[in-house]
């Protein structure tokens, strides 16, 4: 495939991939479905090699003639030859490009952080002036109960009328942009005094939510997660329970809440598996461990020790050390915990000694989180004399906090277990039933947050990538977006009590935050500037991928799409695997700026084809965040940018042709800022901007100039294809579609056959992502043609099987030469179905 790109010579450069001839490309593809191309030979026939050779030569000439005729490649080549005098090819500066993208991302993320800071300040002020009222009655909007009525048709308590309207900006969900509302987990009483007071106090956030959204219309969900369990969300929505009528979502379990509420931590979980822990006690203990694991993130480190009359690590491979609490390790621990069995006598003393040794050695070696350290003791009682252990390892500094969880209804040893926690700056809880686990485990977070609260450390945190499981359905988004762009990150900040009487107690009120869709962030590294094989990617300071075109977070189970177990803990080294020495990963994790070149193999057409490329990597840190940005430019197509210019009037005339479309997922004009623009397609927005009907639209002028140029140069193809179609006697049977594409995302196509006669019915439709321009990639036919010489057709069979047969595609490139630099201007292709 070949691509072209043009813009005004006065504009910033655009990057593009060039092939062996350093070309730019337009791609022109056309499809033939013809049974006449099938040859059936009786296996008993005697055929001489000479005869076969003649057939091959004859077939080659015929198929080449068909390809040239229906693709119009020669005409397209001539049109590009005609414009060589008025265009120029410039070299792309990858270092400058990644720096520019990173600055734009920093500015965008900076706006989100400012919004969160305003929310934190407003929440703290609201609490400061709120006087707690034990008898307060307040009817807040409960997102589970709004617009619901009882048997008599009366609104439910905490419900009432709550206007909802579908909103394009919020994934077409019905929302209320004038009000927030509150979600309360099923296991929390929605009229609890703490809940009612918190709901009343946090009403002050409504005005700030709305003001933030006005200042930054690209904001998505804004929220306040209370330490008491309620979740105030803007804009307000109707919360849908599961099939059992239960809402298990608890904001205090979310990574953004946990990371903002506490600093990074090293945790050793110590669980009693002596004989007395049998039955329900062991079940509660296992659930407690799993709940603790769920409160840990990739910035934390953990290990689990089980003890009876001896100590054993649940994972022997992790003996004497701590491992990162990423999703893989947490899930691995859960599987091992599920296999625990009880036996013997419980001797907590040796288990505590082992735990302190791990934590002390970790700190001495400068490993782990280098921050908080804690031991979580889960037991039904402690009978030994264990004071000397703390005297030896933890007193007087008490650097390691010890949290204790007394399991079961028996209280005989409660004083001992409580003493351990209280004398080691921890917290004691009694867990007698499974229902108690969630609330009791969360208490340790408040203890670990106290130093932050007392010091008033308002650290802003950013989460790893995750898939939104609460609001839009993954299935709906998957149908419209590339998989790697389904993910998001959250920015959050703790909210503290500023009241004088409680300031020394260190009271955490909750956490405020907002979500950032990674697809919106990656729009700031537009595809057309990176070329046919180029791409951008983001990683965290732990080396995990935030966004990458080769990240596939979903898998199919039957007809259902589900997130893979480790979708948000995929390391860069697992995707950029040619970086065998991890030079790229190491530099980006350290937040360095630099370049690296690698010989890579990349796959196309769902992994069935392999291409060998020479990639140049450019990377830098995004300031004020834990993220690093990388961009990839491929030698050849990625080294140069094609620049041309036409008048708006001339370009607009050809842009309005009925056979023309532009990439719907690209941002030619920003339609998400003004609500009045959100229902416009990109083509509609471009036309309204160019005609002066919407002069205030924020449009990418460089991309528009390139698109207009492409529209003018490719315009004669419409008449060429139409003439072929009207010449019915000259049409070969089975020819379906002719089409071309340019690096600006512009496509033209001519359907020669009605949909009922076409085998490739989905080809070039919105569901055919592989063959369309998306945020994630250029079309397959475009990428494949780019690696072949201009004028030479490449033939292949895409993975599109139908009952009517398979299609064969032929594609070639068209080039432009300026001086000694040759750029691919486009591609031409055709396909037919194979005989069965």
N, C-alpha and C positions, 0 to 999 in steps of 0.2 A: 504494500500500500504506500501511497505517497501522500504527503500532506503539504499544504501550503499555508503560509500565514503572511498577512501583510498589514501594515498600519502606516500612519503618517511618519515620514522620516524624522519628524521632530519629536517623536514619542520615545519612551523608554523601550529598551530592547525586549524581545520575547524569545524564550528559548524553545528550541524544537529539535527533534531528533533527525539526524540525517544518516543515511545508510552508507554503504561502502563508498558511494559517490558523494557523500555529504549532502544529500539532497533533502528537499522539503517535499511534503507530499500532500496532494489531493488524492482522494481515492475515488475511483470510479469502479463500480461493481455492477455487473449485469448477470442475469440468471437465465439459463436455458434448461428446459426440461424436454428432452427429446428422445423418444424411443428409437429413433433412427440411429442413435449413437451406439446402440447395443449390438454386439456381434456374438452370434451363437455358432459354435463349431461342433460338428459331430465328432465325438472322441475317436471314432474309427477312421476318420479321414486321414490321408497321407498328404501332408503339406510341406513343401520344401522351404528351407530357411530363406531362400531368395523371395519366394512368394510372400512370406510373413513380413520380410523387410519392405517389400513394395507396399503392402497393406499399411504398414506403420508409417511410411513416408506419406502415402496418400491421406491417411487419417490425420497425420500431423499437419499437413497443409490445409486440410478442410477445417480442422478445429481452430487453427490459427486464423484462417480467413473469417470464420464465424466470430471469433473473439474480437478481431479488429473491427468487424462491421458493427456488431451490436454494442460494443463498448464505446465506440467513437473515440478511441484512444489517440488516433492520429490527428483528429480535429482538435482534441484537447491539447495535445502536444504543440500544435501550431499556434493555438491561442496563447499559450504560455511563452512560446518563442517570440510572439509579437510584443509581449510586455517586458521583455528582458531589458530594454533600454530605459524603462522608467521605474525599475525596482532595484533594490540593493539588498545584499545579504550581510548581516552583521554577526560578529561572534558574541556568544552569550557569556557573560561573566558570572560563573556559578557562585563565587564567593560573595559578590555584590548582591546576587539574587537571594541567597539564603539569609543574608543580613537584613535585606529589605522585608522579606516574609516574616522573619522573627520579630522585627520591630513592629510590624502591623499586628501580629499576634499578641505581642506584649501590650500594645495599646488597647486591643479588644479585651483581653483578660483583665487589664487594669480597670476598665470600666465596671466589670463584674465585681472586682474587689471593693471598689468604692461603694457600690450598691450595698454590699454585705456590711461594710463598716457603718453605713447610715442605719441599717437595720439594727445592728448591735447597739449603737448609741441610743436609738429610739427605745429599744427594749429595756435597756438599763435605766433610762430616765423614767419610763413608765412604771417600772418596779419601784424606783426610788420614791415616787410620789403616790404609790398605791398603798393604802393601809389595809392589811389583811383583815378579813371579816369572816368570822366563824359561821355567821348566819346569812351570808350573802346569797341572794337568789338572783340568778342572771340567765336569761334565755339566749344562749349563743346558737349559731347555726352549726348543727352537727351534720357533717357531710354524708353520714349514713341515713339520716332521718329527713333531710330536706325534701320538700315536694311529696311527702308521704302523708296518707290520711288513715284514720282508724275506720272501724266498721260503720261508723255513723257519718263518715265523710269529713270529719274534722281533722285539721292538721295535727300531726303528732307533736308531742312535747319535744323541744329542742329541734324542731323541724321548721315548718312554715314554708311560705312561698319564697323560692330562691331562683331568680331568673337565670336561665342557662341558654347560651347560644353557641352554635358551632363556630370555631375559630380556626382559620387556616394556620395561624402562627403556632397554635398548640395542637398540631397534628389532627386538626378537624374535630377535636373533642368539644363537647358542649361545656362551656366555661362561663364564669361571671367575672368580667374584668373590672368591676366596680367594687367587689367585695371578696374577702378571703373567707374560708370556713374551716372548721376544725374536725379532725379525725381522731377518734379515741379507740385504742385497741379493745377487743372484746373482753380481755381479762382485766380491764380497768373500768371502774364505775364512773359513768359519764357525769354524775352529779356529785362526785366526791368534792369536798370543800376545797382541796388544793386545785382540782381541775377547774372548778367554777371561778375561783379567784384568779387563776392563771389566764383563763379565757377572757375574763373581764379586763385584766391588766393589759393583755396583749392586743386588745381591740385597737390600741393606739398605733399598731403597725399597719393598719389598713391604708392610712394616708401615705405612709412611707412606701408601701408596696406600689401604689398607684403612681406616686411621684417618680420612683425609680424607673418604672416602665415607660413613663413619658420621657425621661431623660435618656434612656437607652432602650429603644423599641426592640432591640435584638435579645433582650432578657427573656428567659423562659420562666420556669417555675421558681418562685421565691418562697421561703418557708422559715418557720420558727419551730424547732423541736424542743419541747419543754422537758425538763428533768423529771417532771411528774408523769410524763407519758403522752400528753396530747400533742398534736401536730397541726399547726396552723399553716394552711397552704393558700397561696395566691397564684393565679386566680382560683376562685372557688370552683369545686367540681362535685359531682355526685359520685360518692365512693361506692363501688359495687363489691359486696361480700362474695366469698367463694360459694361453692354449691351447698355447703353446710350452713350458710348464713353467718360465717365467721370471718372476721378481719384480723389476720395474724400480724399485719404490718405494725411494727413498733419502731418509731423513729430512733429510739435509743439504741437499737441494734444496727443501725445503718453505719457504714464506714465513715461517712462524713461527720456523724455525731461523735463517734468514738474517737476519731483522730483529732477532732477539734477540742474535745473535752479532756483529753489526756495527752501527755507527752509520750514519745516512744518508750517502750518498756521491755525488760527482760523478765520472763515469767517461767517459773518452774511449778508445775502442777503436781502435787503429791497426793495420791489417793490410797486410802486404806482398803486392802483386799483381804483382810483377815476374815476368819470364819463368821464373826458376828455381823458382817456386812452382807449377808445373804438376802435373797429375795428382793423385796421392794427397796430396801436400802441401797443395794447395788444398782438397781435401775435408776434411782434418784441420783446417785453419785455419778453414773455415766452421763445422765442428762445434764448435770451440773458441769461436768468437764466439757461437754460439747457446747454448752452455752458460753462458757468462758472462752473457748476457742473461737466462737463466733464474734467475740468482742475484740479479737486481735486482727491486725492488718500487716501489710508487707513491711512496715517500719518497725515491727515488733519481732522479738525472738522468744522461742519457747522450747520446753521439753516436758515430758511427762514421766514421773516415777511412780511405780506401784510398790507397796510394801505390805508385808505381813511379818513373819519372823526373819525375813531377809528382804533386801532391796533389789528390784529389777527394773530396767528401763522398758517401757512398752515397745520401743523400737531399739533393739540392741545396737543397730548401726549408728545411733545417735548418742551412744554412751559417753558421758562426761562432757557434753557440749550442748550448745543451744543452736537451733536452726531457725531460719527465717520463717515467720508465720504467714507465708503466702498461702494461697488457696490450695495448692497441691499438698503441701505439708499438713495443713489443717485437716483436709479430707483423709489423708493417710492416717493421721492420728485417730480420727473418729472410727475408722475401720478397726484399728487395733484395740481401741477402748471397748468396742462392742464385744470383743472376744475375751475380756477379762473375766476371771473366775475367782471365787473366794476360797481361802484355805489358810489354816494356821493361826498364830497369835499375832496381834498387831503391835509392832515395836516402832513407834514414831521417831524415836531418837536417832536411829541410824539413817532413816530417810531424810530427816532434817539436816544432819551432817553432810550427807551427799549433796543436798540441794544447795547449801551454802558454799560448798567447794566449787560446784559448777559456776555459780554466780561470781564468786571471788576470782576464779581463774579467768573468767570471761572479761571482767573489768580490768584485771591486771594486764591482760594481753591487748587491751584496747579494742576488743571485739564487741559484738552485740549492738545494742541501741545506744550505749554510752549515756544513758539517761536513768530513768526509773528502774528499780529492780524489786521484784516481788515473788513471794512464795504463796501458793494457794493450797492450803491444807484441807482435804476433804475426808472426814472421818466420822465415826459414830461415838468416839470417845478417846481420851488420852490418859492412860493410867500411870505412865512412867514419870520419873523425875527428870525433866528435860531442861531445867533452868541452866545447867552448866553448858549446854549446847549454845544457847544465846549469849552467855557470858563469853564464850570462846570466839564465836563467829560474828556477833552482831552488836554487842554492847561495847561502849556506850553510844557509839555514833548512830546505831539503829538505821544504817544505810539501806538495809533490805526490809521492806515492809512485809508483814506476814498476815494474810487474810485467812480466816478459818470458817469452814462451813460444817456445822454439826448436822449430821444426817439422821433422820428418824425421829420418832416421838419421845424416845427415852432421853431424860434430862440429867441423868446421874452424873455425867462427866462434863456438864455444860460449863461449870466454873473453870475447869482446867482449860478447855478449848477457848473460852473467852479470855482467860488470862494470857494465853499465847498471843492473841491478836492485839490486845490492849497494851501489852508491854513491848510490842514491836511495831508501833505506829500503823497498825492495820485496822481491820474491822471484823467483828464477829457476827455471823448470821446463823439462824436456826432454820433448816430446811426440812420440814416434816412431810411434805407432799410434793408431787410433781408440779402442781400448780404454783408452788412457792418459788420454784427455781428461778424463773425469769427476773422477778423483782429483786430477789436477794443477790443474785449475781451482779446486777447493775450497780449495787451499792459501792463496789470497789472502785468504780470509775469516779464517783464523787470524791472519794478519799484521795485518789491519785491526782485529781484536778485541784485540790486545795492550795498547793504551792503556787500554781498558776493564778488562782483567784486572788490569793493574798497579795501576790506581786503584781496583779493586774496585767498579766502577760496576754495581750490579745493577739496571739499568733494566728495568722491566716494559714489554713491548710488547703491542699489540693488532693483529691482522691485519685486512685488509679482508675483506669477505664472500667466502666460497668454498663450493663444493659438495663434500661429502665423497665422494671417488671411491674410497675404500679400503674402507669398511665396508659399510653397507647399500646396496642397489641403488637408484639414483635412480628407477627405474621403480616399485618397490614404494612408495616414499615419495610419489611423484607421485599414486598412486592414492588416497592417504589425506590428503594435505596440499595446501594452496595452493602454487603454484609459488614465490612469493616467500619462503615459509617453509621451503624446502628448504635454505637457506643457513645457514652458521655462521661464527663468528669464533673465533679462538684467542688465549689469553693465554699468554705465554711469558716465560722469564727465563733468562739465561745462568748456567752453572755453571763456576766457576773452581777451579784448583788452589790450595790454601792452604799447601802444603808450603813450608817455609822455603827449601829448596835450589833451588826452581824459581819462587819468587814473583816475582823480578825478570825472569824470562823471559816471563811473561805467557802461561800455558798455559790454553787453553779446553778444558774437559772435555766440554762439550756444552750442551744446552739442555733445560730441563723445561717442560712446558706442559699445558694442558687445553683442551678444546673447549667452546664455549657455543653451543647451537642457538638461532638467532635467533627461532624460533617460541616458545621458552620465555621469551625476553626480552620479546617482544611480548605475551605473555599478561598482562604487568603493565600493559598499556594496554587493558583489556577493551573489547570491541566495544559492549556494552550502554551504556557510559558515553559513547560518542561519537556515538550516533545513527545513523540509517539511512544517511546519506551520509558520515558522519565516518570518520576513520581516523588511525592513528599511523604515523610513519615515522622511520627512523634514518639518519644520514649520518656519514661520517668527516670528519676535519679537512681532507681533500683535496676534499671535496664529492661523494664517491662514495656511492652508496646502499648501505646495509647491508640495509634492509628497507623495502619500499613496496608497497602493494597493486597498483600498476601495473607493477611490475617483473616481467618474464616471462623468466626465465633459460633456459628450455628451448625447443627447437623439435623438430618431428617430421620424422624422415627415414625415410620408409616407416612402419613401425609402431614404430620405435625413437625414444625421447626422448633428445635429446642437449643438453648445455649449449651455449648460444650462445658464439661466440668471445670476446665482450667482456662476458659476463654480470656480471662482478664489477667492471667499471670504467664503469658507467653513471652519468653525472653527474646530480645533482638537477635541473639546468636542462633535461635531456632529458625529464624526466617532468613536472615542474611547469613546463611551457613557457609558461604565461600570465605567469610571473614574468619578463617580458621584460627588465627592468632588473637582474635577478639580485639584487634587494634581499634576498630571503629567503635565497638561497644564500650571499651574502656574509656576512650576519649570523650564519648558523649555522656557517659555516666559521671565523669568528672566535671562536666560542664565546659569542656574546652571548645575552641573554634579551630577548624582545620579542614583538610581535604585528604582523600584517600582514593586510590584507583584499584579496581578489582576486575578480574576476568570472571564473568558469571554465566550461568546457564539459566534461562528463564523459560517457563512453559506457557503455552497459549492453547486455546481451544480445549478448555477443561482438562489440561494436563496431557493432551495427546500429542502435542508438538513441542519440540525443544528448539530454542534459539540460543546462539552463543554471542554474547555481547561484551564489550569493554565499557564498564561503568565508572564514572567519576562521582564520588560522594563528597558533598559539601555539608558541613554541620556547624551548629552553634547553639548556645544556650538561649532560652527565652527568659530574660531577666525578670526577677520578682516571682518566679515560679520554679518548681522542681523539674521542669520539662526541658528537653532538648529537641531541636528541629533538625532534620536531615533532608536534603533533596538529592536526587540522582539524575544525572544527565549522561546519556549514552554517547560514546564517541561516534561522530558522524552526524546523525540527525539531531542530537542534543546540543551540538556545538554552535549552531547558527540559527539566526532568526531572519525570516523573510519579510521585507518591508516594502509596501507599495501604498498608493493613495488614489482615491477617486473622489468625485464630488458627492455630497450627500444626496443630491437630486438624482444623479445617475444610479448610484448604488441602491437607493430606496426603491426606484422603479423595478429593478431586478429582484430586490428582496421580497417584493410582494407577489412574485410568481407562485402559482398554485403548486408547483412541483417542489418547492423549497421548504426545508425545515431547519431549525437550529437546535443544538443540544439542550434539552429541557432541564437537565440537572446542573448546567453551568450557569454562572451568574454574569450575564451580559449587563443587566440592570438590577439593582437591589429592590426587590418588590416586597420585602418583609418589614420595611420601616414604617411606611404609611399604610394603615389598615385598608385604605381605599385601593391600594395596589395589589393586595394579597391574592386576589382572584385572577390577576392577569397572568397569561403565559409569558415566557421570556420573549417570544417573537412579538406578541402584542405590546409588551412593555417597550421593546426596542423601537417599534414603529411609532408608538405614541411619543416617545422621546425625540426621535428624529424629525417628526412632523411638527414638533412644538406644542403638542397637546398636553404633554406632561414634562415641562422643562426642568422641574425640580427633582426628577428621578436621578438617583445616583447611579451612573452607568460607567462601565469600563470603556473609556474612549478608545484605547489602543485595540481592544478586542473588537469594538464596533467598526473601526476603520478597516481592520483585517477582514471582517465579515462582509462589509460592503464591497471591498475589493474582490473577494472570492465570488460574490454574487454576480458582479459584472463580468469577470473573466469566464465564468462557467455558464453564463446565460445562453450562449448559442447551443448548448447541449439539449436544451428543451426542444428547440425547433428540429434538431437533428433526430432525436428519438421519436418525436411526433411524426416526422416524415416517414420513418421506418414503419411505424405502427399503421399509418394510413395506407401504406403500400402493401395491402393485404396479400397480393400474389407473391410478393417477395419475402414475406415473413416465414421463417422456419418454424415448423411446429414445435411447440414446447418452450419457446422463449417466454420467460415470465416477466422479468424486471430488469431494468437498467438503472444504475444509480452511481453517484459519486459522493465523496466526502472530503472536506478540507480540514486543515489543522485548526480552523476557527470553529469547528463543530458544525459547520454548514453541510447539509446534505441535499442532493437533488435525486429524484428517482422517477422512473416511468414504469407503470404497471402495464405490461403487454397483455396479460391474461387476467380474466376475472377471478375473484377469490375462489369460486367453485371449481375452477380448472387448475388452480395452483397447488403444487405439492408443498412448497415452502410457505404455508399460510401464515406462520408466525414470524417469518423472516422480515426484519426491519420494522417490527411492531414494538410497542412499549414493553411487551413482556420478554422480548428477545434481547436481554441486557448484553450478552456477549458480542452482539453485532451492532451495538449503538454506542454513541459517545456518552460516557457517564462520568461522574466525579472520580471514579476509581480507575478508569482505563479508556483507551481508544478501542474502536471495534477490532475484532479478531482479524477480519479481512484487511483492515488498514495496517495492522502490525505485521502481518505475514508478508504482505506485498512490499513493505518497506525494506525488507532484507534481500530483495532480488533486483537485478539490473532493470533499468527502464526499458520498456518495450518488450520485455520477455515475460510471458504469462506464466503464472504459477497456478497449478490446478490442485485442488484438494477437496475432500469430502468432510464437511463439518458434522459434528455430532448432533444431527437433527433427523431422527428417524420418524417416519410416518407410515401409515398403512399403504400409502401410495408409492413408497420408495424413499430413497435418499437422494440428496442433491449434490451436485458437483459444482464447485466454484472455481472460476478462473479469474485471476487478478494481476494487474500490472501497474507500473508506476509511470508518471509523467514528470519530466524534470525541467528546471529552469537553470540556466548558467549565467552567472555574472562574474566577469573576469575569470579567475581560475577556480571559483567556487561554484559547485553544482548543487542545487537543492531540489528535492523531490516536490513536485507541485501537486501530484494527485495519483490516483490509481484507477485501473479499469479491470472489471472482472465479469465472469459469467458462470452459471452453473446449470447442470442438468441432472435428472434422476438416473440412478443406476438400474440396470435390468435385473430381474429376478427370475 
